[in-house]
Amino acid sequence: MDLDFLSINFLLLMLLIFFGGFVDSIAGGGGIITLPAYFAFGIPPHIALGTNKFSGFFGTLFASVRYLRHNAVNIPVAAVATISSVLGSAAGSKVATILSGQVIHLAVLIITPLVLIFFLTKDIILPKKTTKKEFRKSTGVIYAVLIGSLIGFYDGIFGPGTGTFMTIAFNTVMGIELIVASGTARLCNLGSNLGSLVVFLLSHKVLFPLAILTAASGIAGNLLGSSLALRKGEKVIKPFITLIMLLLIIEIVRKRFF
């Protein structure tokens, strides 16, 4: 297909990919912004998915490296949860072929607002803690497996907001500091996305050179966003998580009813 790299639409696409990468590196969920941007640019759905996965993968890779360099990743938890998320995602993808789209959208539409409400009120409804949760090794592994497999399962069925849900789960369930929870989620998301990217590449569903240009824009957004998150911590992460959850609810409503 012919692409006009000098058009206003292309510049808008690059800006949206940049902003999606910026948001994704802080709170996850950047695909809610970037995927519709590819559609609006006129890219066919399967090509848009593959191209979006390519640019998103490399953006997340750079953000993950930055989080790792600043010791803002719980590596043991990330390793266990990543492996579990890959398996969960495979199972979710299988189930997605059986369930109707309406059932999936309705379930997520009910769950997402409840998760958002809990995240915003958890400091009120949960007992005050002066120290982070401490688990025995076996218990921590169980929690990491459950978070990775369950949210990976969601990723396989639906997808958008996976990194956001992981961040919330690591923070609320395992008591990991929000900035470290965000970094850990980026690494998990990177692993779960790798398998999808390989499939898209082998299926020739990535549009080059557009993917290379948008990847550069996404990397820039991820680097800026992760830098901001590492400097500001929870002060900036919490509002962005709230934004992504609200955008996710709006997107689900749009697909379900319009």
C-alpha positions, 0 to 999 in steps of 0.5 A: 500500500502507498504511504505518504510520509510527508502528510499531516496524517503521518505526523499525527500518527507519529505524535500518537505513537510517541504519546502512546509509548510515553503513557505505556512506559509509565502505566501500561495500556499504550495500545489503547492509544496507538492501535486506533491511530494505525486504524485511523491512518488507514492500515488494514487491521491485521497489518495494524496489529503487527506493526503496532506490536513491532513498535510497541515491543521495541519501545517497551524494551528500551523502557524496561532497560531503563527501569532495570538500570535504576533497580526498579524491577523485582527480577525474581517476580518478573521472571516467574510472572513472565513465564506464567503470562506467556502460558496464560496468554496462550490459553486465553487466545484459545478461549477467545476463539470460543467465546463471543466478542460481546461476552468478552467485552461485557465481562471486561466492562464489569471488571475494569471499573471495579479494579479502578475503584479498588485501586483508587480507594485501596489506601482507605479500605486496606489496613495501613502498613508501615512496611511492604509485604514480606512473603516466604519464597514459595508464597511469593512464587504462587502470587507471581504465577497467579498474577502472570497467568490470570492477567496473561489469560486476559491478555490472550482474550482481550489485551488492552491494559494488560500492563496496567493490570499487572502494575496494580496487581504487583502493587496491591497483591504483593505490596511491591512499591508502585514504581517497582511494580510498574517496572516489573510489569514492563518486563513481563509485558515485554516477554508476553509480547515477544511471542506475538511479535514473532508470529506477526513477523513470520506471517508478514503482518508487519509493515516496513518501513512504517514500523521502523519509523513508528518504533523510533517514535515509540522508543522516544516516548518510552524513554521520556515516560520511564524517565519521568516515572523514575523521577516522580514515582507514585506521584505521576504513575497513579494519575496515568493508571487512572487515565488508562483505566478510564480510556479502557472503559470508554473504548470497551463501551464504544466497541460494545454499544456503538 
